[in-house]
Amino acid sequence: MLAATHQTWLRDHATGNYLLDVFREPHDGETWICRHDQTIRLAYGEIIHHTPDGIPYLAPELVLLFKAKHARPKDQADFDETIPHLTPAQRRTLARLLARAYPGHHWQANL
């Protein structure tokens, strides 16, 4: 069962600025489970990338998958900026995941 609360923000009460945004994602051992479509499951080793300094980050195609749910103007801008930097394999992965989670999503036409 997925947790009802999956996101926590850390906010500076003095300034009102958000300092940290943490997502807690469902998983099964070393396998990530998509909240939006539990049939989408990927090994953490495939979806967590690292900078040259070793800082982990989520694969950009999965960040875009999360943003696809609402596709607000800021999400569209992120999509437009990111797509040229994705490899063909990353584009195929995003297209496949969009088709499963959000069939007919308008971003598919640009992949």
Gaussian input, Z-matrix of N, CA and C with variables (Angstrom, degrees):
# hf/3-21g

backbone

0 1
 N
 C     1     B1
 C     2     B2     1     A1
 N     3     B3     2     A2     1     D1
 C     4     B4     3     A3     2     D2
 C     5     B5     4     A4     3     D3
 N     6     B6     5     A5     4     D4
 C     7     B7     6     A6     5     D5
 C     8     B8     7     A7     6     D6
 N     9     B9     8     A8     7     D7
 C    10    B10     9     A9     8     D8
 C    11    B11    10    A10     9     D9
 N    12    B12    11    A11    10    D10
 C    13    B13    12    A12    11    D11
 C    14    B14    13    A13    12    D12
 N    15    B15    14    A14    13    D13
 C    16    B16    15    A15    14    D14
 C    17    B17    16    A16    15    D15
 N    18    B18    17    A17    16    D16
 C    19    B19    18    A18    17    D17
 C    20    B20    19    A19    18    D18
 N    21    B21    20    A20    19    D19
 C    22    B22    21    A21    20    D20
 C    23    B23    22    A22    21    D21
 N    24    B24    23    A23    22    D22
 C    25    B25    24    A24    23    D23
 C    26    B26    25    A25    24    D24
 N    27    B27    26    A26    25    D25
 C    28    B28    27    A27    26    D26
 C    29    B29    28    A28    27    D27
 N    30    B30    29    A29    28    D28
 C    31    B31    30    A30    29    D29
 C    32    B32    31    A31    30    D30
 N    33    B33    32    A32    31    D31
 C    34    B34    33    A33    32    D32
 C    35    B35    34    A34    33    D33
 N    36    B36    35    A35    34    D34
 C    37    B37    36    A36    35    D35
 C    38    B38    37    A37    36    D36
 N    39    B39    38    A38    37    D37
 C    40    B40    39    A39    38    D38
 C    41    B41    40    A40    39    D39
 N    42    B42    41    A41    40    D40
 C    43    B43    42    A42    41    D41
 C    44    B44    43    A43    42    D42
 N    45    B45    44    A44    43    D43
 C    46    B46    45    A45    44    D44
 C    47    B47    46    A46    45    D45
 N    48    B48    47    A47    46    D46
 C    49    B49    48    A48    47    D47
 C    50    B50    49    A49    48    D48
 N    51    B51    50    A50    49    D49
 C    52    B52    51    A51    50    D50
 C    53    B53    52    A52    51    D51
 N    54    B54    53    A53    52    D52
 C    55    B55    54    A54    53    D53
 C    56    B56    55    A55    54    D54
 N    57    B57    56    A56    55    D55
 C    58    B58    57    A57    56    D56
 C    59    B59    58    A58    57    D57
 N    60    B60    59    A59    58    D58
 C    61    B61    60    A60    59    D59
 C    62    B62    61    A61    60    D60
 N    63    B63    62    A62    61    D61
 C    64    B64    63    A63    62    D62
 C    65    B65    64    A64    63    D63
 N    66    B66    65    A65    64    D64
 C    67    B67    66    A66    65    D65
 C    68    B68    67    A67    66    D66
 N    69    B69    68    A68    67    D67
 C    70    B70    69    A69    68    D68
 C    71    B71    70    A70    69    D69
 N    72    B72    71    A71    70    D70
 C    73    B73    72    A72    71    D71
 C    74    B74    73    A73    72    D72
 N    75    B75    74    A74    73    D73
 C    76    B76    75    A75    74    D74
 C    77    B77    76    A76    75    D75
 N    78    B78    77    A77    76    D76
 C    79    B79    78    A78    77    D77
 C    80    B80    79    A79    78    D78
 N    81    B81    80    A80    79    D79
 C    82    B82    81    A81    80    D80
 C    83    B83    82    A82    81    D81
 N    84    B84    83    A83    82    D82
 C    85    B85    84    A84    83    D83
 C    86    B86    85    A85    84    D84
 N    87    B87    86    A86    85    D85
 C    88    B88    87    A87    86    D86
 C    89    B89    88    A88    87    D87
 N    90    B90    89    A89    88    D88
 C    91    B91    90    A90    89    D89
 C    92    B92    91    A91    90    D90
 N    93    B93    92    A92    91    D91
 C    94    B94    93    A93    92    D92
 C    95    B95    94    A94    93    D93
 N    96    B96    95    A95    94    D94
 C    97    B97    96    A96    95    D95
 C    98    B98    97    A97    96    D96
 N    99    B99    98    A98    97    D97
 C   100   B100    99    A99    98    D98
 C   101   B101   100   A100    99    D99
 N   102   B102   101   A101   100   D100
 C   103   B103   102   A102   101   D101
 C   104   B104   103   A103   102   D102
 N   105   B105   104   A104   103   D103
 C   106   B106   105   A105   104   D104
 C   107   B107   106   A106   105   D105
 N   108   B108   107   A107   106   D106
 C   109   B109   108   A108   107   D107
 C   110   B110   109   A109   108   D108
 N   111   B111   110   A110   109   D109
 C   112   B112   111   A111   110   D110
 C   113   B113   112   A112   111   D111
 N   114   B114   113   A113   112   D112
 C   115   B115   114   A114   113   D113
 C   116   B116   115   A115   114   D114
 N   117   B117   116   A116   115   D115
 C   118   B118   117   A117   116   D116
 C   119   B119   118   A118   117   D117
 N   120   B120   119   A119   118   D118
 C   121   B121   120   A120   119   D119
 C   122   B122   121   A121   120   D120
 N   123   B123   122   A122   121   D121
 C   124   B124   123   A123   122   D122
 C   125   B125   124   A124   123   D123
 N   126   B126   125   A125   124   D124
 C   127   B127   126   A126   125   D125
 C   128   B128   127   A127   126   D126
 N   129   B129   128   A128   127   D127
 C   130   B130   129   A129   128   D128
 C   131   B131   130   A130   129   D129
 N   132   B132   131   A131   130   D130
 C   133   B133   132   A132   131   D131
 C   134   B134   133   A133   132   D132
 N   135   B135   134   A134   133   D133
 C   136   B136   135   A135   134   D134
 C   137   B137   136   A136   135   D135
 N   138   B138   137   A137   136   D136
 C   139   B139   138   A138   137   D137
 C   140   B140   139   A139   138   D138
 N   141   B141   140   A140   139   D139
 C   142   B142   141   A141   140   D140
 C   143   B143   142   A142   141   D141
 N   144   B144   143   A143   142   D142
 C   145   B145   144   A144   143   D143
 C   146   B146   145   A145   144   D144
 N   147   B147   146   A146   145   D145
 C   148   B148   147   A147   146   D146
 C   149   B149   148   A148   147   D147
 N   150   B150   149   A149   148   D148
 C   151   B151   150   A150   149   D149
 C   152   B152   151   A151   150   D150
 N   153   B153   152   A152   151   D151
 C   154   B154   153   A153   152   D152
 C   155   B155   154   A154   153   D153
 N   156   B156   155   A155   154   D154
 C   157   B157   156   A156   155   D155
 C   158   B158   157   A157   156   D156
 N   159   B159   158   A158   157   D157
 C   160   B160   159   A159   158   D158
 C   161   B161   160   A160   159   D159
 N   162   B162   161   A161   160   D160
 C   163   B163   162   A162   161   D161
 C   164   B164   163   A163   162   D162
 N   165   B165   164   A164   163   D163
 C   166   B166   165   A165   164   D164
 C   167   B167   166   A166   165   D165
 N   168   B168   167   A167   166   D166
 C   169   B169   168   A168   167   D167
 C   170   B170   169   A169   168   D168
 N   171   B171   170   A170   169   D169
 C   172   B172   171   A171   170   D170
 C   173   B173   172   A172   171   D171
 N   174   B174   173   A173   172   D172
 C   175   B175   174   A174   173   D173
 C   176   B176   175   A175   174   D174
 N   177   B177   176   A176   175   D175
 C   178   B178   177   A177   176   D176
 C   179   B179   178   A178   177   D177
 N   180   B180   179   A179   178   D178
 C   181   B181   180   A180   179   D179
 C   182   B182   181   A181   180   D180
 N   183   B183   182   A182   181   D181
 C   184   B184   183   A183   182   D182
 C   185   B185   184   A184   183   D183
 N   186   B186   185   A185   184   D184
 C   187   B187   186   A186   185   D185
 C   188   B188   187   A187   186   D186
 N   189   B189   188   A188   187   D187
 C   190   B190   189   A189   188   D188
 C   191   B191   190   A190   189   D189
 N   192   B192   191   A191   190   D190
 C   193   B193   192   A192   191   D191
 C   194   B194   193   A193   192   D192
 N   195   B195   194   A194   193   D193
 C   196   B196   195   A195   194   D194
 C   197   B197   196   A196   195   D195
 N   198   B198   197   A197   196   D196
 C   199   B199   198   A198   197   D197
 C   200   B200   199   A199   198   D198
 N   201   B201   200   A200   199   D199
 C   202   B202   201   A201   200   D200
 C   203   B203   202   A202   201   D201
 N   204   B204   203   A203   202   D202
 C   205   B205   204   A204   203   D203
 C   206   B206   205   A205   204   D204
 N   207   B207   206   A206   205   D205
 C   208   B208   207   A207   206   D206
 C   209   B209   208   A208   207   D207
 N   210   B210   209   A209   208   D208
 C   211   B211   210   A210   209   D209
 C   212   B212   211   A211   210   D210
 N   213   B213   212   A212   211   D211
 C   214   B214   213   A213   212   D212
 C   215   B215   214   A214   213   D213
 N   216   B216   215   A215   214   D214
 C   217   B217   216   A216   215   D215
 C   218   B218   217   A217   216   D216
 N   219   B219   218   A218   217   D217
 C   220   B220   219   A219   218   D218
 C   221   B221   220   A220   219   D219
 N   222   B222   221   A221   220   D220
 C   223   B223   222   A222   221   D221
 C   224   B224   223   A223   222   D222
 N   225   B225   224   A224   223   D223
 C   226   B226   225   A225   224   D224
 C   227   B227   226   A226   225   D225
 N   228   B228   227   A227   226   D226
 C   229   B229   228   A228   227   D227
 C   230   B230   229   A229   228   D228
 N   231   B231   230   A230   229   D229
 C   232   B232   231   A231   230   D230
 C   233   B233   232   A232   231   D231
 N   234   B234   233   A233   232   D232
 C   235   B235   234   A234   233   D233
 C   236   B236   235   A235   234   D234
 N   237   B237   236   A236   235   D235
 C   238   B238   237   A237   236   D236
 C   239   B239   238   A238   237   D237
 N   240   B240   239   A239   238   D238
 C   241   B241   240   A240   239   D239
 C   242   B242   241   A241   240   D240
 N   243   B243   242   A242   241   D241
 C   244   B244   243   A243   242   D242
 C   245   B245   244   A244   243   D243
 N   246   B246   245   A245   244   D244
 C   247   B247   246   A246   245   D245
 C   248   B248   247   A247   246   D246
 N   249   B249   248   A248   247   D247
 C   250   B250   249   A249   248   D248
 C   251   B251   250   A250   249   D249
 N   252   B252   251   A251   250   D250
 C   253   B253   252   A252   251   D251
 C   254   B254   253   A253   252   D252
 N   255   B255   254   A254   253   D253
 C   256   B256   255   A255   254   D254
 C   257   B257   256   A256   255   D255
 N   258   B258   257   A257   256   D256
 C   259   B259   258   A258   257   D257
 C   260   B260   259   A259   258   D258
 N   261   B261   260   A260   259   D259
 C   262   B262   261   A261   260   D260
 C   263   B263   262   A262   261   D261
 N   264   B264   263   A263   262   D262
 C   265   B265   264   A264   263   D263
 C   266   B266   265   A265   264   D264
 N   267   B267   266   A266   265   D265
 C   268   B268   267   A267   266   D266
 C   269   B269   268   A268   267   D267
 N   270   B270   269   A269   268   D268
 C   271   B271   270   A270   269   D269
 C   272   B272   271   A271   270   D270
 N   273   B273   272   A272   271   D271
 C   274   B274   273   A273   272   D272
 C   275   B275   274   A274   273   D273
 N   276   B276   275   A275   274   D274
 C   277   B277   276   A276   275   D275
 C   278   B278   277   A277   276   D276
 N   279   B279   278   A278   277   D277
 C   280   B280   279   A279   278   D278
 C   281   B281   280   A280   279   D279
 N   282   B282   281   A281   280   D280
 C   283   B283   282   A282   281   D281
 C   284   B284   283   A283   282   D282
 N   285   B285   284   A284   283   D283
 C   286   B286   285   A285   284   D284
 C   287   B287   286   A286   285   D285
 N   288   B288   287   A287   286   D286
 C   289   B289   288   A288   287   D287
 C   290   B290   289   A289   288   D288
 N   291   B291   290   A290   289   D289
 C   292   B292   291   A291   290   D290
 C   293   B293   292   A292   291   D291
 N   294   B294   293   A293   292   D292
 C   295   B295   294   A294   293   D293
 C   296   B296   295   A295   294   D294
 N   297   B297   296   A296   295   D295
 C   298   B298   297   A297   296   D296
 C   299   B299   298   A298   297   D297
 N   300   B300   299   A299   298   D298
 C   301   B301   300   A300   299   D299
 C   302   B302   301   A301   300   D300
 N   303   B303   302   A302   301   D301
 C   304   B304   303   A303   302   D302
 C   305   B305   304   A304   303   D303
 N   306   B306   305   A305   304   D304
 C   307   B307   306   A306   305   D305
 C   308   B308   307   A307   306   D306
 N   309   B309   308   A308   307   D307
 C   310   B310   309   A309   308   D308
 C   311   B311   310   A310   309   D309
 N   312   B312   311   A311   310   D310
 C   313   B313   312   A312   311   D311
 C   314   B314   313   A313   312   D312
 N   315   B315   314   A314   313   D313
 C   316   B316   315   A315   314   D314
 C   317   B317   316   A316   315   D315
 N   318   B318   317   A317   316   D316
 C   319   B319   318   A318   317   D317
 C   320   B320   319   A319   318   D318
 N   321   B321   320   A320   319   D319
 C   322   B322   321   A321   320   D320
 C   323   B323   322   A322   321   D321
 N   324   B324   323   A323   322   D322
 C   325   B325   324   A324   323   D323
 C   326   B326   325   A325   324   D324
 N   327   B327   326   A326   325   D325
 C   328   B328   327   A327   326   D326
 C   329   B329   328   A328   327   D327
 N   330   B330   329   A329   328   D328
 C   331   B331   330   A330   329   D329
 C   332   B332   331   A331   330   D330

   B1=1.4646
   B2=1.5269
   B3=1.3084
   B4=1.4528
   B5=1.5216
   B6=1.3147
   B7=1.4604
   B8=1.5229
   B9=1.3283
   B10=1.4628
   B11=1.5275
   B12=1.3215
   B13=1.4532
   B14=1.5156
   B15=1.3134
   B16=1.4556
   B17=1.5238
   B18=1.3394
   B19=1.4551
   B20=1.5202
   B21=1.3254
   B22=1.4564
   B23=1.5216
   B24=1.3210
   B25=1.4553
   B26=1.5227
   B27=1.3155
   B28=1.4550
   B29=1.5221
   B30=1.3345
   B31=1.4600
   B32=1.5233
   B33=1.3164
   B34=1.4551
   B35=1.5282
   B36=1.3204
   B37=1.4692
   B38=1.5284
   B39=1.3298
   B40=1.4628
   B41=1.5264
   B42=1.3246
   B43=1.4680
   B44=1.5205
   B45=1.3314
   B46=1.4573
   B47=1.5188
   B48=1.3323
   B49=1.4680
   B50=1.5226
   B51=1.3215
   B52=1.4574
   B53=1.5233
   B54=1.3272
   B55=1.4521
   B56=1.5237
   B57=1.3247
   B58=1.4548
   B59=1.5182
   B60=1.3100
   B61=1.4603
   B62=1.5247
   B63=1.3234
   B64=1.4619
   B65=1.5243
   B66=1.3284
   B67=1.4612
   B68=1.5187
   B69=1.3117
   B70=1.4641
   B71=1.5179
   B72=1.3072
   B73=1.4525
   B74=1.5202
   B75=1.3304
   B76=1.4636
   B77=1.5267
   B78=1.3208
   B79=1.4571
   B80=1.5238
   B81=1.2926
   B82=1.4596
   B83=1.5208
   B84=1.3082
   B85=1.4599
   B86=1.5151
   B87=1.3203
   B88=1.4659
   B89=1.5248
   B90=1.3335
   B91=1.4632
   B92=1.5215
   B93=1.3233
   B94=1.4626
   B95=1.5211
   B96=1.3394
   B97=1.4626
   B98=1.5258
   B99=1.3061
   B100=1.4636
   B101=1.5274
   B102=1.3183
   B103=1.4665
   B104=1.5179
   B105=1.3211
   B106=1.4635
   B107=1.5221
   B108=1.3187
   B109=1.4629
   B110=1.5244
   B111=1.3173
   B112=1.4628
   B113=1.5239
   B114=1.3291
   B115=1.4655
   B116=1.5282
   B117=1.3284
   B118=1.4660
   B119=1.5196
   B120=1.3218
   B121=1.4648
   B122=1.5250
   B123=1.3177
   B124=1.4614
   B125=1.5243
   B126=1.3150
   B127=1.4628
   B128=1.5279
   B129=1.3307
   B130=1.4650
   B131=1.5257
   B132=1.3179
   B133=1.4599
   B134=1.5161
   B135=1.3288
   B136=1.4672
   B137=1.5240
   B138=1.3165
   B139=1.4688
   B140=1.5193
   B141=1.3226
   B142=1.4598
   B143=1.5216
   B144=1.3192
   B145=1.4597
   B146=1.5247
   B147=1.3122
   B148=1.4667
   B149=1.5253
   B150=1.3178
   B151=1.4607
   B152=1.5263
   B153=1.3386
   B154=1.4672
   B155=1.5335
   B156=1.3333
   B157=1.4629
   B158=1.5217
   B159=1.3420
   B160=1.4583
   B161=1.5145
   B162=1.3159
   B163=1.4627
   B164=1.5291
   B165=1.3388
   B166=1.4642
   B167=1.5298
   B168=1.3272
   B169=1.4631
   B170=1.5230
   B171=1.3161
   B172=1.4560
   B173=1.5261
   B174=1.3282
   B175=1.4649
   B176=1.5272
   B177=1.3335
   B178=1.4650
   B179=1.5209
   B180=1.3298
   B181=1.4614
   B182=1.5271
   B183=1.3419
   B184=1.4654
   B185=1.5224
   B186=1.3181
   B187=1.4662
   B188=1.5283
   B189=1.3289
   B190=1.4675
   B191=1.5223
   B192=1.3221
   B193=1.4685
   B194=1.5253
   B195=1.3389
   B196=1.4641
   B197=1.5275
   B198=1.3220
   B199=1.4585
   B200=1.5262
   B201=1.3263
   B202=1.4676
   B203=1.5183
   B204=1.3222
   B205=1.4666
   B206=1.5246
   B207=1.3279
   B208=1.4677
   B209=1.5247
   B210=1.3264
   B211=1.4718
   B212=1.5309
   B213=1.3322
   B214=1.4651
   B215=1.5294
   B216=1.3177
   B217=1.4701
   B218=1.5344
   B219=1.3269
   B220=1.4685
   B221=1.5282
   B222=1.3331
   B223=1.4628
   B224=1.5222
   B225=1.3236
   B226=1.4640
   B227=1.5224
   B228=1.3342
   B229=1.4680
   B230=1.5286
   B231=1.3309
   B232=1.4651
   B233=1.5259
   B234=1.3290
   B235=1.4625
   B236=1.5294
   B237=1.3303
   B238=1.4629
   B239=1.5321
   B240=1.3163
   B241=1.4684
   B242=1.5302
   B243=1.3142
   B244=1.4649
   B245=1.5208
   B246=1.3135
   B247=1.4698
   B248=1.5336
   B249=1.3365
   B250=1.4702
   B251=1.5351
   B252=1.3267
   B253=1.4637
   B254=1.5272
   B255=1.3290
   B256=1.4627
   B257=1.5267
   B258=1.3151
   B259=1.4626
   B260=1.5287
   B261=1.3243
   B262=1.4683
   B263=1.5323
   B264=1.3184
   B265=1.4717
   B266=1.5247
   B267=1.3286
   B268=1.4624
   B269=1.5223
   B270=1.3146
   B271=1.4712
   B272=1.5244
   B273=1.3320
   B274=1.4698
   B275=1.5261
   B276=1.3279
   B277=1.4652
   B278=1.5165
   B279=1.3264
   B280=1.4602
   B281=1.5244
   B282=1.3134
   B283=1.4699
   B284=1.5254
   B285=1.3255
   B286=1.4716
   B287=1.5300
   B288=1.3285
   B289=1.4652
   B290=1.5272
   B291=1.3230
   B292=1.4691
   B293=1.5211
   B294=1.3252
   B295=1.4692
   B296=1.5225
   B297=1.3165
   B298=1.4642
   B299=1.5244
   B300=1.3326
   B301=1.4675
   B302=1.5243
   B303=1.3238
   B304=1.4675
   B305=1.5283
   B306=1.3222
   B307=1.4759
   B308=1.5338
   B309=1.3248
   B310=1.4590
   B311=1.5164
   B312=1.3343
   B313=1.4632
   B314=1.5315
   B315=1.3271
   B316=1.4699
   B317=1.5280
   B318=1.3153
   B319=1.4634
   B320=1.5290
   B321=1.3181
   B322=1.4654
   B323=1.5255
   B324=1.3091
   B325=1.4677
   B326=1.5266
   B327=1.3264
   B328=1.4676
   B329=1.5197
   B330=1.3140
   B331=1.4667
   B332=1.5073
   A1=109.29
   A2=116.23
   A3=120.81
   A4=110.50
   A5=115.27
   A6=120.15
   A7=109.98
   A8=115.98
   A9=120.88
   A10=110.75
   A11=116.93
   A12=121.50
   A13=108.35
   A14=116.37
   A15=119.83
   A16=113.18
   A17=117.16
   A18=119.70
   A19=109.42
   A20=115.39
   A21=121.45
   A22=108.56
   A23=116.27
   A24=121.81
   A25=109.21
   A26=116.32
   A27=122.73
   A28=106.13
   A29=115.22
   A30=119.88
   A31=110.31
   A32=116.58
   A33=122.95
   A34=107.33
   A35=116.61
   A36=120.00
   A37=112.17
   A38=117.66
   A39=120.44
   A40=111.67
   A41=116.86
   A42=119.96
   A43=113.20
   A44=116.34
   A45=120.42
   A46=113.19
   A47=116.44
   A48=120.77
   A49=110.91
   A50=115.44
   A51=120.70
   A52=108.18
   A53=116.46
   A54=121.92
   A55=113.14
   A56=115.80
   A57=120.23
   A58=109.24
   A59=116.07
   A60=122.88
   A61=106.37
   A62=117.00
   A63=121.74
   A64=109.80
   A65=115.60
   A66=121.85
   A67=108.21
   A68=116.57
   A69=121.92
   A70=106.58
   A71=115.76
   A72=121.34
   A73=111.03
   A74=116.91
   A75=119.40
   A76=110.00
   A77=115.08
   A78=119.89
   A79=109.65
   A80=114.50
   A81=122.32
   A82=105.21
   A83=116.12
   A84=120.10
   A85=110.33
   A86=116.49
   A87=122.23
   A88=112.43
   A89=116.43
   A90=121.06
   A91=110.44
   A92=116.06
   A93=122.38
   A94=108.60
   A95=116.15
   A96=122.64
   A97=107.54
   A98=116.72
   A99=121.75
   A100=110.18
   A101=116.68
   A102=121.66
   A103=112.15
   A104=117.05
   A105=121.54
   A106=113.00
   A107=116.37
   A108=121.63
   A109=106.81
   A110=116.07
   A111=120.36
   A112=113.76
   A113=117.58
   A114=118.90
   A115=111.02
   A116=116.72
   A117=120.72
   A118=107.48
   A119=115.32
   A120=122.40
   A121=108.36
   A122=115.36
   A123=120.59
   A124=109.67
   A125=115.83
   A126=120.64
   A127=109.48
   A128=115.78
   A129=119.10
   A130=111.21
   A131=117.27
   A132=120.58
   A133=113.22
   A134=117.26
   A135=121.79
   A136=112.70
   A137=116.91
   A138=119.00
   A139=114.47
   A140=117.19
   A141=120.18
   A142=107.72
   A143=116.16
   A144=122.44
   A145=107.83
   A146=116.99
   A147=121.52
   A148=110.11
   A149=115.24
   A150=120.55
   A151=107.99
   A152=117.91
   A153=119.45
   A154=112.95
   A155=116.93
   A156=120.98
   A157=112.89
   A158=116.92
   A159=120.34
   A160=115.29
   A161=118.17
   A162=120.97
   A163=108.61
   A164=117.18
   A165=119.53
   A166=112.16
   A167=114.93
   A168=120.47
   A169=108.85
   A170=115.44
   A171=121.54
   A172=110.22
   A173=116.21
   A174=121.42
   A175=109.40
   A176=117.84
   A177=120.18
   A178=113.90
   A179=117.98
   A180=119.23
   A181=111.55
   A182=117.46
   A183=119.43
   A184=111.45
   A185=116.89
   A186=119.30
   A187=108.73
   A188=116.23
   A189=119.58
   A190=111.71
   A191=117.69
   A192=119.90
   A193=110.26
   A194=117.51
   A195=120.49
   A196=110.63
   A197=117.04
   A198=121.33
   A199=112.38
   A200=117.06
   A201=121.16
   A202=112.86
   A203=117.54
   A204=119.88
   A205=111.31
   A206=116.86
   A207=120.33
   A208=112.36
   A209=116.75
   A210=122.81
   A211=112.29
   A212=114.82
   A213=121.03
   A214=109.06
   A215=118.58
   A216=119.51
   A217=113.09
   A218=118.25
   A219=119.52
   A220=110.95
   A221=117.57
   A222=120.81
   A223=110.39
   A224=116.43
   A225=120.67
   A226=110.04
   A227=116.47
   A228=120.29
   A229=110.50
   A230=117.10
   A231=120.47
   A232=110.72
   A233=117.27
   A234=121.55
   A235=109.93
   A236=116.17
   A237=121.11
   A238=111.70
   A239=117.15
   A240=121.64
   A241=112.01
   A242=117.06
   A243=121.53
   A244=113.62
   A245=117.54
   A246=121.78
   A247=113.57
   A248=120.06
   A249=118.41
   A250=113.87
   A251=117.24
   A252=121.31
   A253=113.16
   A254=117.37
   A255=120.21
   A256=110.68
   A257=115.14
   A258=120.19
   A259=108.29
   A260=117.50
   A261=118.88
   A262=112.29
   A263=117.79
   A264=120.57
   A265=111.13
   A266=117.65
   A267=120.76
   A268=110.54
   A269=117.45
   A270=120.97
   A271=110.68
   A272=116.27
   A273=119.87
   A274=110.70
   A275=116.32
   A276=119.96
   A277=110.24
   A278=117.49
   A279=120.51
   A280=110.58
   A281=117.83
   A282=120.82
   A283=110.60
   A284=116.56
   A285=121.05
   A286=111.22
   A287=116.53
   A288=120.29
   A289=111.60
   A290=117.35
   A291=120.21
   A292=110.54
   A293=116.56
   A294=120.33
   A295=111.30
   A296=117.10
   A297=120.45
   A298=111.96
   A299=116.50
   A300=120.17
   A301=112.71
   A302=117.06
   A303=121.93
   A304=109.57
   A305=117.88
   A306=120.64
   A307=111.49
   A308=115.78
   A309=120.73
   A310=115.00
   A311=117.92
   A312=120.48
   A313=109.86
   A314=115.89
   A315=120.42
   A316=113.77
   A317=119.73
   A318=121.06
   A319=111.69
   A320=116.86
   A321=119.67
   A322=111.99
   A323=117.03
   A324=120.65
   A325=112.16
   A326=117.50
   A327=121.58
   A328=113.35
   A329=116.61
   A330=119.35
   A331=110.68
   D1=135.90
   D2=-179.29
   D3=-79.66
   D4=141.72
   D5=178.91
   D6=-66.82
   D7=144.11
   D8=-179.96
   D9=-68.08
   D10=-32.61
   D11=179.94
   D12=-110.84
   D13=118.72
   D14=-177.26
   D15=-119.85
   D16=0.37
   D17=-176.53
   D18=-138.67
   D19=136.66
   D20=179.13
   D21=-131.98
   D22=133.03
   D23=177.03
   D24=-109.49
   D25=141.45
   D26=172.28
   D27=-106.15
   D28=123.35
   D29=-173.58
   D30=-123.98
   D31=139.18
   D32=175.19
   D33=-81.62
   D34=111.92
   D35=-176.48
   D36=-64.71
   D37=-29.88
   D38=-178.68
   D39=-68.33
   D40=-41.02
   D41=-176.02
   D42=-103.42
   D43=-20.53
   D44=-175.26
   D45=81.35
   D46=0.40
   D47=-179.66
   D48=-77.87
   D49=142.62
   D50=173.69
   D51=-83.54
   D52=131.49
   D53=-176.31
   D54=-103.53
   D55=-27.95
   D56=-174.63
   D57=-152.63
   D58=142.37
   D59=179.01
   D60=-130.51
   D61=114.54
   D62=-175.74
   D63=-114.80
   D64=126.65
   D65=174.20
   D66=-102.95
   D67=132.84
   D68=173.50
   D69=-107.11
   D70=116.84
   D71=-174.59
   D72=-106.05
   D73=144.38
   D74=175.73
   D75=-65.90
   D76=150.09
   D77=-179.76
   D78=-155.10
   D79=165.99
   D80=173.15
   D81=-132.84
   D82=96.48
   D83=-174.58
   D84=63.00
   D85=-120.02
   D86=-178.97
   D87=-94.11
   D88=18.07
   D89=-178.83
   D90=-114.58
   D91=123.42
   D92=176.07
   D93=-78.51
   D94=142.47
   D95=177.84
   D96=-120.36
   D97=125.67
   D98=-179.39
   D99=-68.90
   D100=128.93
   D101=177.54
   D102=-63.66
   D103=-33.44
   D104=-174.14
   D105=-82.12
   D106=-22.79
   D107=178.78
   D108=-154.71
   D109=100.04
   D110=-173.38
   D111=-66.96
   D112=-7.13
   D113=174.96
   D114=-79.84
   D115=-13.60
   D116=176.82
   D117=-86.57
   D118=114.53
   D119=-178.62
   D120=-137.53
   D121=129.08
   D122=-178.76
   D123=-136.22
   D124=146.63
   D125=178.01
   D126=-67.69
   D127=137.88
   D128=178.11
   D129=-56.92
   D130=-33.45
   D131=178.78
   D132=-60.70
   D133=-23.84
   D134=178.93
   D135=-88.07
   D136=-27.54
   D137=-170.96
   D138=-105.97
   D139=-13.23
   D140=176.94
   D141=-100.95
   D142=116.16
   D143=177.34
   D144=-101.68
   D145=171.39
   D146=-179.91
   D147=-135.91
   D148=141.91
   D149=173.47
   D150=-72.11
   D151=168.35
   D152=175.96
   D153=-56.64
   D154=-25.73
   D155=178.31
   D156=-86.39
   D157=0.13
   D158=177.25
   D159=91.11
   D160=8.04
   D161=-179.93
   D162=-79.09
   D163=123.88
   D164=-178.23
   D165=-77.37
   D166=147.59
   D167=174.61
   D168=-150.69
   D169=156.36
   D170=-179.09
   D171=-75.81
   D172=139.22
   D173=178.25
   D174=-51.90
   D175=133.42
   D176=-175.84
   D177=-58.28
   D178=-32.36
   D179=179.25
   D180=-65.61
   D181=-28.21
   D182=176.48
   D183=-80.03
   D184=-34.57
   D185=174.00
   D186=-58.82
   D187=-44.07
   D188=178.92
   D189=-66.14
   D190=-34.44
   D191=176.22
   D192=-59.27
   D193=-44.04
   D194=177.55
   D195=-62.76
   D196=-42.77
   D197=-178.06
   D198=-68.36
   D199=-23.26
   D200=-177.49
   D201=-65.37
   D202=-25.49
   D203=-176.18
   D204=-55.69
   D205=-45.64
   D206=-177.23
   D207=-105.41
   D208=-30.22
   D209=179.52
   D210=45.62
   D211=51.44
   D212=175.51
   D213=-69.35
   D214=169.28
   D215=179.60
   D216=-53.07
   D217=-40.14
   D218=179.48
   D219=-67.92
   D220=-32.90
   D221=177.35
   D222=-70.36
   D223=-39.95
   D224=177.04
   D225=-62.18
   D226=-41.81
   D227=178.51
   D228=-62.33
   D229=-41.42
   D230=177.61
   D231=-64.10
   D232=-41.64
   D233=177.20
   D234=-59.63
   D235=-50.92
   D236=-177.60
   D237=-60.06
   D238=-37.27
   D239=-179.12
   D240=-76.04
   D241=-33.65
   D242=-173.23
   D243=-84.43
   D244=-38.78
   D245=-173.58
   D246=-50.81
   D247=-43.82
   D248=-179.43
   D249=-62.26
   D250=-19.35
   D251=-177.17
   D252=-94.35
   D253=-8.31
   D254=-179.64
   D255=-78.66
   D256=146.26
   D257=174.31
   D258=-74.96
   D259=163.53
   D260=174.95
   D261=-56.19
   D262=-38.00
   D263=178.89
   D264=-64.86
   D265=-40.62
   D266=178.46
   D267=-65.65
   D268=-38.89
   D269=177.47
   D270=-63.67
   D271=-42.78
   D272=178.52
   D273=-63.30
   D274=-41.54
   D275=178.49
   D276=-61.68
   D277=-47.10
   D278=179.47
   D279=-61.48
   D280=-43.44
   D281=179.46
   D282=-60.77
   D283=-43.78
   D284=-179.73
   D285=-64.10
   D286=-44.08
   D287=-178.51
   D288=-70.41
   D289=-38.78
   D290=175.99
   D291=-61.20
   D292=-42.11
   D293=-179.50
   D294=-61.99
   D295=-33.17
   D296=179.40
   D297=-80.61
   D298=-46.56
   D299=-174.57
   D300=-81.64
   D301=-36.86
   D302=-175.04
   D303=-138.66
   D304=70.88
   D305=-177.37
   D306=-52.95
   D307=135.23
   D308=178.82
   D309=79.86
   D310=7.59
   D311=-179.03
   D312=-57.81
   D313=137.82
   D314=-174.56
   D315=-65.39
   D316=-18.28
   D317=178.59
   D318=-69.21
   D319=-24.57
   D320=-177.16
   D321=-58.38
   D322=-31.32
   D323=-178.85
   D324=-64.99
   D325=-21.52
   D326=-177.85
   D327=-101.30
   D328=11.61
   D329=-179.52
   D330=-105.38

